[in-house]
Amino acid sequence: MSSKLPLLVIGTANRKKGAELEQLFAKVGVKLLALADFPDVPQVPEDGETFAANAILKASGYAKLLGHWVLADDSGLLVDALGGEPGVYSARYAGPEATDEQNNQLLLRKLADVPPERRGARFVCHIALADPTGTIRAESDAACRGRILFAPQGNHGFGYDPLFTILEYHRSFAELGPTAKFCLSHRSRAARRIIPQLMGLVDEGEMG
C-alpha cells in the first residue's frame, strides 16, 4: 500500500451524520473528506424507493461529480404500527424542509393512541461505496430494533434518536450518548460490515 493515504469522501450534507460516519471509518487507513469540503458540488437527488437505492444514488452520483471514491448511506426509521412509516421519507416526514423536532412531533401525533406494546420500530441503514467512475464496489446494511417513546428523552444524537429506545437499556439513543450509539446503532452495524470490504480495496491498492 502506498504511504499516501487514499482519499474517501463521506457523501452526506448532514453534518451530524457526516461526523458519525467519519468516526466510524476513522481507523480504516484513508483520508476522509466531507461534502462540505466541496462547496460547489450540486446536490444529488434522493428519489429512490428504498434505502439501498438512495445510498447507491448518492455514492455513485457524488463519485462521478467529484472524481473520488465516495461512501454514502441512507437510513431511516420504520414504525410497525404505521406500516413502515416514515421509511425513506424519515428526514422529510413533516415536509421537505422539516426540522428534526417537526418530524418527531408528527410521529408522536400519529402514534398518540398506540399503546407501548404496539410501538415497535427499527432503524435501518444501507451503505454503498463507489469508485471515481460511479461504479458501486461494496455495500452493506443493518438494522436496530427498539420502541418509540411517548415523548423525547435525551440531548444527544439527531433525527429520531430522542424517541427511539433500546428495550434492553431502557434509554433512548439520545440518552445513551455517542459511545453507546457507536456500538449499538444501525449505522455502526452497517459500517462494521462494510469495513472489511473497504480495507480490502485499500490493501489491494485499488484506492491509491
C-alpha positions as CSV (number, residue, x, y, z in Angstrom):
1,M,0.0,0.0,0.0
2,S,1.3,3.5,-0.8
3,S,2.5,5.7,2.0
4,K,0.0,8.3,0.8
5,L,-3.4,7.7,2.3
6,P,-6.2,7.1,-0.2
7,L,-9.0,9.7,-0.3
8,L,-12.5,8.8,0.7
9,V,-15.4,11.3,0.6
10,I,-18.3,10.9,3.0
11,G,-21.3,11.6,0.8
12,T,-23.7,13.4,3.0
13,A,-24.7,17.0,3.6
14,N,-26.0,16.2,7.1
15,R,-23.1,17.4,9.3
16,K,-24.2,15.3,12.3
17,K,-24.5,12.2,10.2
18,G,-21.2,13.0,8.5
19,A,-19.4,13.3,11.8
20,E,-20.8,10.0,12.9
21,L,-19.7,8.3,9.7
22,E,-16.2,9.9,10.0
23,Q,-15.9,8.5,13.5
24,L,-16.9,5.0,12.3
25,F,-14.4,5.0,9.5
26,A,-11.6,6.9,11.2
27,K,-9.2,3.9,11.6
28,V,-9.6,2.4,8.1
29,G,-6.5,3.9,6.7
30,V,-7.9,6.5,4.4
31,K,-8.0,10.3,4.3
32,L,-11.6,11.3,5.0
33,L,-13.3,14.4,3.5
34,A,-16.9,15.6,3.7
35,L,-19.2,17.1,1.1
36,A,-18.7,20.4,2.9
37,D,-15.1,20.3,1.6
38,F,-16.5,20.7,-1.9
39,P,-18.9,23.6,-1.6
40,D,-19.6,23.8,-5.4
41,V,-20.8,20.3,-5.8
42,P,-24.5,20.1,-6.7
43,Q,-26.8,18.0,-4.5
44,V,-27.6,14.5,-5.8
45,P,-31.4,13.8,-5.7
46,E,-32.5,11.1,-3.3
47,D,-35.6,9.9,-5.1
48,G,-35.1,6.1,-4.8
49,E,-37.9,3.9,-3.3
50,T,-35.6,2.0,-0.9
51,F,-32.7,2.8,1.4
52,A,-30.4,0.8,-0.8
53,A,-31.4,2.7,-3.9
54,N,-30.8,6.1,-2.3
55,A,-27.4,5.1,-0.9
56,I,-26.4,3.9,-4.3
57,L,-27.7,7.1,-6.0
58,K,-25.7,9.3,-3.5
59,A,-22.5,7.2,-3.6
60,S,-22.4,6.9,-7.4
61,G,-23.7,10.4,-8.1
62,Y,-21.2,12.2,-5.9
63,A,-18.3,9.9,-7.0
64,K,-18.9,10.9,-10.7
65,L,-19.3,14.6,-9.8
66,L,-16.1,14.7,-7.7
67,G,-13.9,12.1,-9.4
68,H,-13.2,10.5,-6.0
69,W,-14.2,7.4,-4.0
70,V,-17.4,8.2,-2.1
71,L,-19.1,6.4,0.7
72,A,-22.8,7.2,1.3
73,D,-25.5,5.8,3.5
74,D,-29.3,6.1,3.5
75,S,-31.1,5.3,6.7
76,G,-34.3,5.9,8.5
77,L,-37.0,4.7,10.9
78,L,-39.7,2.1,10.2
79,V,-42.5,2.0,12.7
80,D,-44.5,-1.2,12.8
81,A,-47.9,0.4,13.7
82,L,-47.6,2.8,10.8
83,G,-46.9,0.2,8.2
84,G,-43.2,1.1,8.0
85,E,-43.6,4.9,8.0
86,P,-41.7,7.2,7.8
87,G,-39.3,4.9,5.9
88,V,-37.3,6.6,3.1
89,Y,-39.1,9.8,4.0
90,S,-37.7,9.9,7.5
91,A,-35.7,13.1,7.0
92,R,-38.6,14.9,5.4
93,Y,-41.6,13.3,7.1
94,A,-43.2,16.6,8.1
95,G,-42.2,18.3,4.8
96,P,-39.2,18.9,2.5
97,E,-37.6,21.5,4.9
98,A,-38.8,19.8,8.1
99,T,-36.6,20.0,11.3
100,D,-35.9,17.0,13.5
101,E,-38.3,18.4,16.0
102,Q,-41.1,18.7,13.5
103,N,-40.6,15.2,12.3
104,N,-40.6,13.9,15.8
105,Q,-43.8,15.8,16.7
106,L,-45.6,14.4,13.6
107,L,-44.6,10.9,14.6
108,L,-45.8,11.3,18.1
109,R,-49.2,12.7,16.9
110,K,-49.6,9.7,14.6
111,L,-48.8,7.3,17.5
112,A,-50.8,9.2,20.1
113,D,-53.3,6.4,20.7
114,V,-50.9,3.5,20.2
115,P,-50.1,1.6,23.4
116,P,-46.5,0.8,24.4
117,E,-46.6,-2.9,23.3
118,R,-47.5,-1.8,19.7
119,R,-44.9,0.9,19.3
120,G,-42.2,-1.3,18.0
121,A,-39.8,0.1,15.4
122,R,-36.5,-0.4,13.7
123,F,-33.8,1.9,12.4
124,V,-32.4,0.6,9.1
125,C,-29.2,1.7,7.3
126,H,-27.7,0.8,3.9
127,I,-24.2,1.9,3.0
128,A,-22.7,2.0,-0.5
129,L,-19.2,2.6,-1.7
130,A,-18.5,3.9,-5.2
131,D,-15.2,4.3,-7.1
132,P,-14.5,7.5,-9.1
133,T,-16.4,6.2,-12.1
134,G,-19.5,5.8,-10.1
135,T,-19.3,2.0,-10.0
136,I,-20.5,0.5,-6.7
137,R,-17.7,-1.5,-5.3
138,A,-19.2,-2.5,-1.9
139,E,-22.4,-2.5,0.1
140,S,-23.8,-3.4,3.5
141,D,-26.9,-3.0,5.5
142,A,-28.1,-3.4,9.1
143,A,-30.9,-2.7,11.4
144,C,-31.5,-2.0,15.1
145,R,-34.8,-2.7,16.8
146,G,-36.5,-0.7,19.6
147,R,-39.6,1.1,20.6
148,I,-41.0,4.6,20.2
149,L,-41.4,6.6,23.4
150,F,-44.3,8.9,24.2
151,A,-42.1,12.0,24.5
152,P,-38.5,12.9,23.6
153,Q,-35.8,12.0,26.0
154,G,-32.1,13.0,26.0
155,N,-30.0,15.6,24.3
156,H,-27.5,13.6,22.2
157,G,-27.8,12.5,18.6
158,F,-30.1,13.7,15.9
159,G,-33.2,12.8,14.0
160,Y,-35.5,10.4,15.9
161,D,-32.8,9.5,18.5
162,P,-34.8,11.1,21.4
163,L,-37.8,8.9,20.6
164,F,-36.1,5.6,19.9
165,T,-35.4,3.4,22.9
166,I,-33.4,0.2,23.1
167,L,-35.5,-2.0,25.3
168,E,-32.6,-3.8,26.9
169,Y,-31.1,-0.4,28.1
170,H,-34.4,1.4,28.9
171,R,-33.0,4.6,27.4
172,S,-33.3,6.4,24.1
173,F,-30.4,6.8,21.7
174,A,-30.3,10.4,22.7
175,E,-29.8,9.4,26.4
176,L,-27.3,6.7,25.7
177,G,-24.9,9.1,24.1
178,P,-22.4,8.8,21.3
179,T,-20.3,6.0,22.8
180,A,-23.2,3.6,23.2
181,K,-24.7,4.6,19.9
182,F,-21.3,3.9,18.3
183,C,-21.7,0.3,19.4
184,L,-25.4,-0.3,19.0
185,S,-26.8,1.7,16.1
186,H,-27.9,0.5,12.7
187,R,-25.3,2.8,11.1
188,S,-22.4,1.4,13.2
189,R,-23.5,-2.2,12.5
190,A,-23.6,-1.5,8.7
191,A,-20.3,0.2,8.9
192,R,-18.7,-2.8,10.6
193,R,-20.0,-5.0,7.8
194,I,-18.5,-2.8,5.0
195,I,-15.2,-2.0,6.7
196,P,-13.5,-5.4,5.7
197,Q,-14.5,-4.8,2.1
198,L,-13.2,-1.2,2.2
199,M,-9.9,-2.3,3.8
200,G,-9.5,-5.0,1.2
201,L,-9.7,-2.3,-1.6
202,V,-7.2,-0.2,0.3
203,D,-4.8,-3.1,0.9
204,E,-5.0,-4.2,-2.8
205,G,-4.0,-0.7,-3.9
206,E,-7.3,-0.1,-5.8
207,M,-7.9,3.2,-3.9
208,G,-4.4,4.5,-4.3
